Each structure stands twice: as structure tokens, then as C-alpha cells.
């Protein structure tokens, strides 16, 4: 589980390389992730978010 606001893991473990990629993606797309979080709380469909390339 990743804390979107602080871009840090709060539960679980990932290998170092994958963790760095996930956290980088989280920082880049923080606004989009927060928008999707709000949509999900209202049961609305989520917006697509580009992968880290």
C-alpha cells in the first residue's frame, strides 16, 4: 500500500528496483491518482493514467 500524498510505502514490500519505479510514477502522477481516489470513493469510473516509460 502506497501513501499517495507522501509517495511512501505504508504497508507491504517491493523489491528495491520496482519500489523506485512505483514511487517515481506516484510522484509524477500524484494529482491524477488523487483525482481517481476521489472518484473511487464516489463509486465513479476511474480515469486512465499513463504508465512510467
N, C-alpha and C positions, 0 to 999 in steps of 0.2 A: 504494500500500500504506500502510495506516494502523496505527501502533502504538497498540493499544487502551489499554494501561496509561498512556501519556503523552499520548494524544489529539494525535498529531502525524503528519504525513506523513513516511514514511521512504523512499518510492520513488514516483515519478510526479508528475504535476502536474494540478491542477484550477484552473479559473477562480476568482478570489477569492470571489465570492458563493457558489458551490457548495462551496468549501472550508470556508467559515464554517459552512454548514449541516451538512455532513458531520461536522465536528469537534464541533459543538454536539450533534448526535444521538449521537455516540460518547460524549461525557461523560455525557449523560442516561441512556444505556443501557449503560454500561460493565459493570455486573455481569452483565446478560443476555448481552452479547457474549462475556464471558469464559466464562460457562457454555456457550454454543454452541461456543466454541473447544475446550473440554474434550470436549464431546460429539463434535465432528468428529474429534478425534484418536482416539477410540474407534470411529469409523465409525458412530455412532448418529445418528438423525434429529435435526435441529435444531429448536429452539423458534422460533415466530414472534416478531418484535419489531415493535412499533408504529412507524409512520413519524413523522417530525417534522411536526407540523401547525402 
